[in-house]
């Protein structure tokens, strides 16, 4: 039988060695600069993954719909195209093009900390009006 022990960082299965307890630090405090840096990095990586996956699916859909003699059916450079898709996704995520990282950070960080990095990433002179947080306090 599998039980969840909140003091452990994984499931405890009867008869197995228990995992080490979670550290008792304040690394999940939104005011902590290390937490903000890690949350921002994770949000940007997720946005990059999301964009890269979308580009990969768009490329495979184009190949599936292409004619048999089309250059899109040629699998010769697929590995380089996948690498290119990932590099483009990283660049788009670093500019927060889709706003996915901003939406994640609005959920994880206090309002002032969540919007501060987003305003520095916008073009000079452009107005940035971030959307309100999705989890409104009750």
Secondary structure, DSSP 8 states (H G I E B T S, - for coil): -EE--TTBSS-EETTS----B---S-TT-TT-HHHHHHHHHHHHHHHHHHHHHHHHHHHHHHHHHS-TTSGGG--TTHHHHHHHHHHHHHHHHHTTSSSHHHHHHHHHS-HHHHHHHHHHHS-TT--------SS---
